[in-house]
Amino acid sequence: MARVVGGPAGVSEAARLLAQGSLVALPTETVYGLAARALDPQACAAIFEVKERPLTDPLIVHLPDLSWLALITEAGSLATRLAEAFWPGPLTLVLPKKNDVPDIVTAGESTVAVRISAGPLMQAVLKELGEPVAAPSANRFGRISPTEAAHVVEELGDRIPLILNGGPCLHGIESTILLVREETIRILRQGPVTRQHLEPFASITEDGPAVAAPGTMKSHYAPRTPMALASDFPAIPSGPRCGLLAWASPGDGFASVERLSATLNLREAAATLYAAMRRLDALKLDAIVAELPPPEGLGLAIRERLIKACAAT
């Protein structure tokens, strides 16, 4: 069973295990990640094995600092400006890769997804390790992303040696992912860095041909309990075996109600989303009904996660 540790001793142990080719779960400011040395193809292969993740789904590479951007990608002026503005932070850039990046990390694509996390423990581990790590969410593929160390124990505790405990994650949903081409930005996955944040930098599009990028499959983030959107029903179904992931409804008639934010605050809703889904899932109900927040700001990212979660159940 994985050891759950924190503090400086945990950071040093995590860096030591990573250097030896092992996997370690690390907290970021978004969700907990399952990390391996990014330039070690065998270590990265273990990520896919442990998560039961298809090899067609690329990994995000977390950089120790901005100097690594030019070492593993072909970053143009727009990508550099975005990195300087939003890193460390919850923004991932998909850029042309250099040859040192293993094909298993990129699913054989010519691009690689990179970011610098603002999570203090992730930063501390990377500083001690001195090289990038690949780190998708620390859960079994397609399931609810972990935002606390206890969630990682539930998902992977019997499959990895160490979980570095940094408490609950700040943002609670995964990073925004952008495909950057010359002076154009394409949003591949909604996240904490919103369209409004990005508009001053370049022209933005959400349309285009399919791109292999982390977290962009049509179904993802799913509980084991069947889940459906409230918007798919003329009236929200309730009952003694049905739970509600609520935005604004009072929740009358449901066996259990998890409210994303009592004050309808989108930032709070994002931070509590996955933990609330896990609590409903643990009740072993017959169904979960999810209400969508408004399609604005962080609401777009929350809606995206809920739609994918319903598609997967």
HUDA-V758843 format. One record per backbone hydrogen bond with DSSP energy under -0.5 kcal/mol. CO is the residue of the C=O (numbers start at 1). NH is the residue of the N-H. E is the energy in kcal/mol with one decimal. If there is no record, write none. Layout:
co nh e
CO NH E
CO NH E
This chain:
co nh e
3 5 -0.6
3 163 -2.9
5 165 -4.0
6 10 -1.1
7 11 -2.0
8 12 -2.3
9 13 -2.2
10 14 -2.6
11 15 -2.4
12 16 -2.2
13 17 -2.5
14 18 -2.4
15 19 -2.2
16 20 -1.2
17 22 -2.5
18 21 -1.9
23 161 -0.6
23 162 -0.5
24 26 -0.5
24 35 -3.3
25 164 -2.9
26 33 -3.4
27 122 -0.6
29 171 -3.3
29 172 -0.5
30 172 -1.0
31 28 -1.0
32 138 -2.4
33 26 -2.9
33 35 -0.8
34 136 -0.7
35 24 -1.8
36 134 -2.7
37 40 -1.5
39 41 -0.7
40 44 -2.2
41 45 -2.0
42 46 -1.2
43 47 -0.8
44 47 -0.6
44 48 -1.2
45 49 -1.8
46 50 -2.9
47 51 -2.6
48 52 -1.0
48 53 -1.9
51 141 -3.3
54 57 -1.8
56 58 -0.7
59 113 -0.7
60 62 -0.5
60 135 -2.4
61 63 -0.6
61 115 -1.9
62 133 -1.8
65 68 -1.5
66 69 -1.5
66 70 -0.5
68 72 -1.6
69 73 -1.5
72 98 -2.2
73 75 -0.8
74 76 -0.5
76 80 -2.0
77 81 -2.2
78 82 -2.5
79 83 -2.5
80 84 -2.5
81 85 -1.7
82 86 -2.5
83 87 -2.1
89 91 -1.9
90 176 -2.2
90 193 -0.6
92 178 -2.7
93 95 -0.7
93 114 -2.4
94 180 -1.6
95 112 -2.9
96 74 -2.5
98 101 -1.7
100 102 -0.5
102 105 -1.0
102 106 -0.9
103 107 -0.7
103 108 -2.3
105 59 -2.9
106 109 -1.8
110 97 -2.7
112 95 -2.4
113 61 -3.1
114 93 -2.7
115 63 -2.7
116 88 -0.5
116 89 -2.6
119 123 -2.6
120 124 -2.2
121 125 -2.5
122 126 -2.5
123 127 -2.2
124 128 -1.9
125 129 -2.9
126 130 -3.1
132 38 -1.7
133 62 -3.8
134 36 -1.6
136 34 -3.3
137 139 -1.8
140 143 -2.1
142 222 -3.2
143 221 -0.5
146 32 -2.7
147 169 -1.9
148 151 -0.7
148 152 -1.2
149 153 -2.0
150 154 -1.9
151 155 -1.8
152 156 -3.6
152 157 -0.6
153 157 -1.5
156 159 -2.7
156 160 -1.1
157 2 -2.9
161 3 -2.4
162 25 -2.2
163 5 -2.2
163 165 -0.7
164 166 -0.6
174 192 -0.5
176 92 -3.5
177 188 -2.6
177 189 -1.5
178 94 -3.1
178 180 -0.6
179 181 -0.6
179 186 -2.1
181 184 -2.7
183 203 -1.0
184 181 -2.4
185 205 -2.4
186 179 -2.8
186 188 -0.7
189 177 -2.1
192 194 -0.9
194 197 -0.6
194 198 -1.5
195 199 -2.0
198 201 -2.3
198 202 -0.9
203 185 -2.7
205 187 -2.2
211 213 -0.9
213 216 -1.2
222 144 -0.8
226 288 -2.2
228 290 -2.6
229 232 -1.6
230 233 -1.8
239 242 -1.6
239 255 -1.0
241 286 -2.2
241 287 -1.3
242 255 -2.3
242 256 -0.8
243 289 -2.8
244 246 -0.9
244 258 -2.9
245 291 -2.7
246 260 -2.5
251 254 -1.5
253 239 -0.9
256 244 -2.4
257 259 -0.6
258 246 -2.4
258 260 -0.5
261 264 -1.5
264 266 -0.6
265 269 -2.4
266 270 -2.4
267 271 -1.9
268 272 -1.6
269 273 -1.2
272 276 -2.6
273 277 -2.2
274 278 -2.3
275 279 -2.0
276 280 -2.0
277 281 -2.4
278 282 -2.1
279 283 -0.6
280 283 -1.1
280 285 -0.6
281 284 -1.5
287 243 -2.4
288 228 -2.4
289 245 -3.3
290 230 -3.1
294 296 -2.2
296 299 -2.4
297 300 -1.4
297 301 -0.6
298 302 -2.1
299 303 -2.6
300 304 -2.1
301 305 -1.9
302 306 -2.3
303 307 -2.7
304 308 -2.0
305 309 -2.3
306 310 -2.3
307 311 -1.7
308 220 -1.1
308 312 -1.0
310 313 -0.8
